[in-house]
Amino acid sequence: MKRFLPIIISLVCWVIFIVLSTLNAVLHYKANFIMILFVYVLFAGAAMGATFICWKIFKPRTEVLEKSTDDKELNYLDYSMELIANLAFIILFCCLMQLQFPNYFDVFFESYIQIGSLRINKFYMFPIVTYLIVPLWFNLIFKGVKEKNFDNNYGSSVIMQILIITLASYLLLMALPNSWCLELAIIEILTVTAAIRKYIWKKWSKKIISIFMIGYIYFWVFALMSRFNQGIRYTLHLSTYLNTSVNYVKMIFNGGLLVGPSSQLLKNQDITQFLVDRNTYILSGLCQGGWIMVIAIIITLFVFLCSTYRLLGKHAISNDYYVLCKAVWYGLALEVVLGTLYSFGIMIPFNLPFSNSLSLCIDTMELGLLICNYYSSLHKDKALPNDNKTNE
């Protein structure tokens, strides 16, 4: 039973967050609590079920691939290089099509992909690219290095592939809001770090790895600077919004009671509208339940962060899905930490986990992935000899 404690605690926190999101929606939209709770539970349950089904379907295929390492035709690094070549061709093709038909073909400069009359919203593509495709591809590259016995001669190939994947993900998602691009940068930097730690940190020169990571961070700094190209005007807008936001947060803090709802805050239409825009159940909880509720929410967020970290496994770094699961956990951690700071008036526009309908589905699927990984790794942890057990 003790082995399943991280799963149980994470699921209890998950249910609490669904209820908090429901209360948040009730405050914002004056809707019926039971109706919204039913819809949210339906969405969250469907997302969790879909994750379990996908893991069941696709994981065995990956295990078959893992057992085929004796096949000389199987070469992860070369296979990744072929995919990179196809990706480069697709990027070049999209650029040419966008130059020739700007009104009918747009992949890079809008928040949706337009091909003729077809439009695909990039907001729904973001978690797939950031938390699934990129980590799996990075893992494939470094697994190929391991297959090549960590030969230093493949270093240039690894660097080129990582940079092309990074550039492609940025070009695809750069039209999304600034906070989304910042999240993409942070997650990809941390994902590369996790992959390096798992595969090559003890095999390659630490000096070369450090130089690469510094260059990779500079790459992202340059990319983000090009994204924030409005310069002084953007800074002034940010400063104005920050001052307004801080004033509203101070009003909520001053009007919040120790225990129970604050009628003064709940009747203030300006504050209600601010909460609708902010979409945070910490501030909504302060309005409806007082500071006691805020403290309880923060404790729940901390417990959720710790329990999901344990879902990586006792010996996470030996797990084949370490890079993928680490990227997912980094995403949840960013939402918890930066979303909490955002709730307290710090101008880092990140939502708390499970705080809206889109986040509810995405974060539920991420939690489901961690649970599946943890459950499947339990027997592997038992099989590891004590000398090879590395705690995260």
C-alpha positions as CSV (number, residue, x, y, z in Angstrom):
1,M,0.0,0.0,0.0
2,K,2.9,2.3,0.8
3,R,4.1,2.0,-2.8
4,F,0.9,3.5,-4.1
5,L,0.8,6.4,-1.7
6,P,2.2,8.9,-4.3
7,I,-0.6,7.9,-6.7
8,I,-3.3,8.3,-4.0
9,I,-2.0,11.6,-2.8
10,S,-1.7,13.0,-6.3
11,L,-5.2,11.9,-7.2
12,V,-6.7,13.4,-4.0
13,C,-5.0,16.7,-4.8
14,W,-6.3,16.4,-8.4
15,V,-9.9,16.1,-7.1
16,I,-9.3,19.1,-4.8
17,F,-8.1,21.2,-7.7
18,I,-11.1,20.2,-9.8
19,V,-13.4,21.4,-7.0
20,L,-11.4,24.6,-6.6
21,S,-11.6,25.3,-10.4
22,T,-15.4,24.7,-10.2
23,L,-15.7,27.2,-7.3
24,N,-13.6,29.6,-9.4
25,A,-15.9,29.2,-12.4
26,V,-19.0,29.7,-10.2
27,L,-17.6,33.0,-8.8
28,H,-16.7,34.2,-12.3
29,Y,-19.7,33.2,-14.3
30,K,-22.5,32.9,-11.6
31,A,-23.3,29.4,-12.9
32,N,-24.7,26.4,-11.1
33,F,-22.0,24.6,-9.0
34,I,-23.2,21.0,-9.7
35,M,-23.5,21.6,-13.4
36,I,-20.0,23.0,-13.8
37,L,-18.5,20.3,-11.5
38,F,-20.2,17.6,-13.6
39,V,-18.7,19.1,-16.8
40,Y,-15.2,19.5,-15.3
41,V,-15.3,16.0,-13.9
42,L,-16.4,14.7,-17.3
43,F,-13.5,16.5,-19.0
44,A,-10.9,15.5,-16.5
45,G,-12.1,11.9,-16.4
46,A,-12.0,11.6,-20.2
47,A,-8.5,13.1,-20.3
48,M,-7.2,10.7,-17.6
49,G,-8.9,7.7,-19.3
50,A,-7.5,8.7,-22.7
51,T,-4.0,8.9,-21.2
52,F,-4.3,5.4,-19.7
53,I,-5.5,4.0,-23.0
54,C,-2.8,5.7,-25.1
55,W,-0.1,4.4,-22.6
56,K,-1.5,0.9,-22.9
57,I,-1.6,1.0,-26.7
58,F,1.7,2.7,-27.4
59,K,4.0,1.6,-24.6
60,P,4.3,-2.1,-25.6
61,R,5.4,-1.0,-29.1
62,T,8.2,1.1,-27.5
63,E,9.2,-1.9,-25.4
64,V,9.5,-4.1,-28.5
65,L,11.7,-1.4,-30.0
66,E,13.9,-1.4,-26.9
67,K,14.4,-5.2,-27.2
68,S,15.5,-4.9,-30.8
69,T,18.9,-3.3,-30.0
70,D,20.7,-6.3,-31.4
71,D,19.3,-5.5,-34.9
72,K,22.1,-3.8,-36.7
73,E,19.7,-1.9,-39.0
74,L,18.2,-0.1,-35.9
75,N,20.2,3.0,-35.3
76,Y,18.5,5.7,-33.2
77,L,20.9,8.6,-34.1
78,D,20.8,7.9,-37.9
79,Y,17.0,7.5,-37.7
80,S,16.8,10.9,-35.9
81,M,19.0,12.4,-38.5
82,E,16.6,11.3,-41.3
83,L,13.7,12.9,-39.4
84,I,15.7,16.1,-39.0
85,A,16.3,16.2,-42.7
86,N,12.6,15.8,-43.3
87,L,11.9,18.5,-40.7
88,A,14.3,20.9,-42.4
89,F,12.6,20.3,-45.7
90,I,9.1,20.9,-44.2
91,I,10.4,24.2,-42.7
92,L,11.8,25.3,-46.0
93,F,8.6,24.3,-47.9
94,C,6.4,26.2,-45.4
95,C,8.6,29.3,-45.8
96,L,8.3,29.2,-49.6
97,M,4.5,28.6,-49.5
98,Q,4.1,31.4,-47.0
99,L,6.0,33.8,-49.3
100,Q,4.0,32.7,-52.4
101,F,0.5,32.5,-50.8
102,P,0.5,34.7,-47.7
103,N,-3.3,35.0,-47.6
104,Y,-3.9,31.2,-47.9
105,F,-0.9,29.6,-46.2
106,D,0.5,30.6,-42.8
107,V,2.4,28.4,-40.3
108,F,4.6,30.7,-38.4
109,F,3.1,34.2,-37.9
110,E,-0.4,33.6,-36.5
111,S,-1.7,31.8,-33.5
112,Y,-3.2,29.2,-35.8
113,I,-2.0,27.2,-38.8
114,Q,-3.9,28.3,-41.9
115,I,-3.9,26.0,-45.0
116,G,-6.5,27.4,-47.3
117,S,-9.8,27.6,-45.4
118,L,-8.5,25.1,-42.7
119,R,-7.3,26.6,-39.4
120,I,-5.6,24.7,-36.6
121,N,-5.3,26.4,-33.3
122,K,-1.7,26.4,-31.9
123,F,-2.9,26.6,-28.3
124,Y,-3.9,22.9,-28.6
125,M,-0.6,22.0,-30.3
126,F,1.5,23.6,-27.6
127,P,1.4,20.8,-25.0
128,I,1.9,18.1,-27.7
129,V,5.0,19.8,-29.1
130,T,6.4,20.9,-25.7
131,Y,5.7,17.9,-23.5
132,L,5.6,15.0,-25.9
133,I,7.3,15.4,-29.3
134,V,10.3,17.4,-28.2
135,P,11.2,15.3,-25.1
136,L,10.8,12.1,-27.0
137,W,12.9,13.4,-29.9
138,F,15.7,14.6,-27.5
139,N,15.6,11.2,-25.8
140,L,15.9,9.5,-29.2
141,I,19.0,11.6,-30.0
142,F,20.8,10.9,-26.8
143,K,19.8,7.2,-26.9
144,G,21.5,7.1,-30.3
145,V,24.6,8.5,-28.7
146,K,24.5,5.7,-26.1
147,E,24.1,3.2,-28.9
148,K,27.3,4.7,-30.5
149,N,29.1,4.0,-27.2
150,F,29.2,7.7,-26.4
151,D,31.6,8.5,-29.3
152,N,32.7,12.1,-29.2
153,N,32.7,12.3,-33.0
154,Y,28.9,12.5,-33.0
155,G,28.9,15.6,-30.8
156,S,28.4,18.0,-33.8
157,S,25.5,15.9,-35.1
158,V,23.8,15.9,-31.7
159,I,24.2,19.7,-31.3
160,M,22.9,20.3,-34.9
161,Q,19.8,18.1,-34.3
162,I,19.0,19.7,-31.0
163,L,19.2,23.2,-32.4
164,I,17.1,22.3,-35.5
165,I,14.4,20.8,-33.3
166,T,14.5,23.8,-31.0
167,L,14.3,26.3,-33.9
168,A,11.4,24.4,-35.5
169,S,9.4,24.3,-32.2
170,Y,10.0,28.0,-31.7
171,L,9.1,29.0,-35.3
172,L,5.9,27.0,-34.9
173,L,4.8,28.4,-31.6
174,M,6.4,31.9,-31.6
175,A,3.1,33.6,-32.4
176,L,1.6,32.5,-29.1
177,P,1.6,34.9,-26.1
178,N,4.9,35.8,-24.5
179,S,4.3,33.6,-21.4
180,W,3.8,30.6,-23.6
181,C,7.1,31.2,-25.5
182,L,8.8,31.7,-22.1
183,E,7.4,28.4,-20.9
184,L,8.6,26.7,-24.1
185,A,12.1,28.0,-23.6
186,I,12.3,27.0,-19.9
187,I,10.9,23.5,-20.6
188,E,13.3,22.8,-23.5
189,I,16.3,24.0,-21.6
190,L,15.4,21.8,-18.6
191,T,14.6,18.9,-20.9
192,V,18.0,19.0,-22.6
193,T,19.6,19.2,-19.2
194,A,17.7,16.1,-18.0
195,A,18.7,14.2,-21.2
196,I,22.4,15.2,-20.7
197,R,22.3,14.2,-17.1
198,K,20.8,10.8,-17.9
199,Y,23.0,9.9,-20.9
200,I,26.3,11.8,-21.4
201,W,27.2,13.7,-18.2
202,K,29.6,11.1,-17.0
203,K,30.7,10.1,-20.5
204,W,31.6,13.3,-22.3
205,S,33.8,16.3,-21.3
206,K,31.9,18.4,-18.7
207,K,33.6,21.5,-20.2
208,I,32.2,20.8,-23.6
209,I,28.8,20.1,-22.2
210,S,28.9,23.3,-20.2
211,I,29.9,25.4,-23.2
212,F,27.0,23.8,-25.2
213,M,24.5,24.5,-22.5
214,I,25.6,28.2,-22.2
215,G,25.3,28.5,-26.0
216,Y,21.9,26.8,-25.9
217,I,20.6,29.2,-23.2
218,Y,22.0,32.2,-25.3
219,F,20.1,30.8,-28.3
220,W,16.9,31.0,-26.4
221,V,17.7,34.4,-24.9
222,F,18.2,35.7,-28.5
223,A,15.0,34.0,-29.7
224,L,12.9,35.5,-26.8
225,M,14.4,38.9,-27.4
226,S,13.4,38.7,-31.1
227,R,9.9,37.7,-29.8
228,F,9.7,40.8,-27.6
229,N,10.4,43.1,-30.4
230,Q,8.1,45.9,-29.3
231,G,10.8,47.3,-27.1
232,I,9.9,50.3,-25.0
233,R,6.2,50.2,-25.9
234,Y,6.0,46.6,-24.6
235,T,7.8,47.6,-21.4
236,L,5.5,50.5,-20.8
237,H,2.5,48.3,-21.3
238,L,3.9,45.7,-18.9
239,S,4.6,48.4,-16.3
240,T,1.0,49.8,-16.6
241,Y,-0.6,46.4,-16.4
242,L,1.7,45.5,-13.4
243,N,0.7,48.6,-11.4
244,T,-3.0,47.9,-12.1
245,S,-2.7,44.2,-11.2
246,V,-0.8,44.9,-8.0
247,N,-3.5,47.4,-6.9
248,Y,-6.3,44.9,-7.4
249,V,-4.3,42.2,-5.5
250,K,-3.8,44.6,-2.6
251,M,-7.5,45.4,-2.6
252,I,-8.3,41.7,-2.4
253,F,-5.6,41.1,0.3
254,N,-7.0,44.0,2.4
255,G,-10.6,42.9,2.0
256,G,-10.0,39.2,2.7
257,L,-11.2,37.8,6.0
258,L,-9.4,35.3,8.1
259,V,-12.2,32.8,7.8
260,G,-15.2,32.8,5.5
261,P,-16.4,34.8,2.4
262,S,-15.9,38.5,2.1
263,S,-19.2,40.2,0.9
264,Q,-17.3,43.4,0.2
265,L,-15.1,41.6,-2.4
266,L,-17.8,39.4,-3.8
267,K,-20.0,42.5,-4.5
268,N,-17.2,44.5,-6.2
269,Q,-17.7,44.1,-10.0
270,D,-14.2,45.4,-10.8
271,I,-12.6,42.8,-8.6
272,T,-14.8,40.1,-10.1
273,Q,-13.8,41.1,-13.6
274,F,-10.1,41.1,-12.5
275,L,-10.5,37.6,-11.2
276,V,-12.1,36.5,-14.5
277,D,-9.0,37.8,-16.3
278,R,-6.6,36.4,-13.8
279,N,-8.2,33.0,-13.5
280,T,-6.6,32.0,-10.2
281,Y,-8.3,30.0,-7.5
282,I,-6.0,31.3,-4.9
283,L,-7.4,34.8,-5.1
284,S,-10.9,33.4,-5.6
285,G,-10.4,31.2,-2.5
286,L,-9.4,34.3,-0.5
287,C,-12.7,36.0,-1.6
288,Q,-14.8,32.9,-0.8
289,G,-13.0,31.2,2.1
290,G,-10.6,33.7,3.6
291,W,-6.9,33.4,4.4
292,I,-7.4,29.9,5.9
293,M,-8.5,28.7,2.5
294,V,-5.5,30.3,0.8
295,I,-3.1,28.6,3.2
296,A,-4.9,25.3,2.6
297,I,-4.6,25.7,-1.2
298,I,-0.9,26.6,-1.0
299,I,-0.2,23.5,1.2
300,T,-2.2,21.4,-1.3
301,L,-0.1,22.7,-4.2
302,F,3.1,21.9,-2.3
303,V,1.9,18.4,-1.4
304,F,0.9,17.9,-5.1
305,L,4.3,19.0,-6.3
306,C,6.1,16.6,-3.9
307,S,3.8,13.6,-4.7
308,T,4.1,14.1,-8.4
309,Y,7.9,14.3,-8.0
310,R,7.7,10.9,-6.3
311,L,5.8,9.6,-9.3
312,L,9.0,9.9,-11.3
313,G,10.1,6.8,-9.4
314,K,12.6,6.0,-6.7
315,H,15.3,5.4,-9.3
316,A,13.9,7.8,-12.0
317,I,17.1,8.3,-13.9
318,S,17.3,4.6,-14.8
319,N,13.8,4.8,-16.3
320,D,13.6,4.7,-20.1
321,Y,10.9,7.5,-20.0
322,Y,12.9,9.7,-17.6
323,V,13.3,12.6,-20.1
324,L,9.7,12.6,-21.1
325,C,8.4,12.4,-17.5
326,K,10.9,14.9,-16.2
327,A,9.7,17.4,-18.9
328,V,6.1,16.8,-17.8
329,W,6.9,17.3,-14.1
330,Y,8.9,20.5,-14.9
331,G,5.7,21.8,-16.6
332,L,3.6,21.1,-13.5
333,A,6.2,22.6,-11.2
334,L,6.3,25.8,-13.3
335,E,2.6,26.1,-13.0
336,V,2.6,25.6,-9.3
337,V,5.6,28.0,-8.5
338,L,5.0,30.7,-11.1
339,G,1.2,30.5,-10.9
340,T,1.4,31.0,-7.1
341,L,3.6,34.1,-7.6
342,Y,1.3,35.4,-10.3
343,S,-1.6,35.0,-7.9
344,F,0.3,37.3,-5.4
345,G,0.8,40.1,-7.9
346,I,4.2,39.0,-9.4
347,M,4.1,39.8,-13.1
348,I,4.8,36.3,-14.4
349,P,1.6,35.3,-16.2
350,F,1.3,31.6,-15.6
351,N,-1.9,29.8,-14.7
352,L,-2.1,27.5,-11.7
353,P,-2.5,23.8,-12.5
354,F,-6.1,22.7,-13.4
355,S,-7.3,26.3,-13.3
356,N,-9.3,26.4,-16.5
357,S,-10.9,24.0,-19.0
358,L,-7.8,23.8,-21.2
359,S,-5.4,23.5,-18.3
360,L,-7.7,20.9,-16.7
361,C,-7.4,18.6,-19.7
362,I,-3.7,19.1,-20.3
363,D,-2.6,18.9,-16.7
364,T,-4.8,15.8,-16.1
365,M,-3.1,14.1,-19.1
366,E,0.3,15.0,-17.7
367,L,-0.6,13.6,-14.3
368,G,-2.0,10.5,-15.9
369,L,1.3,10.0,-17.8
370,L,3.3,10.3,-14.5
371,I,1.0,7.8,-12.8
372,C,1.3,5.3,-15.7
373,N,5.1,5.7,-15.7
374,Y,5.3,5.2,-11.9
375,Y,3.0,2.1,-12.0
376,S,5.0,0.5,-14.7
377,S,8.3,1.3,-13.0
378,L,7.5,-0.3,-9.7
379,H,8.6,-3.8,-10.8
380,K,11.7,-2.4,-12.5
381,D,12.7,-0.7,-9.3
382,K,12.5,-4.0,-7.5
383,A,14.6,-5.7,-10.1
384,L,17.5,-3.2,-9.9
385,P,20.5,-4.3,-7.9
386,N,21.3,-2.1,-5.0
387,D,24.6,-0.9,-6.5
388,N,22.8,0.5,-9.5
389,K,20.0,2.3,-7.6
390,T,20.3,6.0,-8.0
391,N,17.9,8.2,-6.1
392,E,16.6,11.3,-7.8
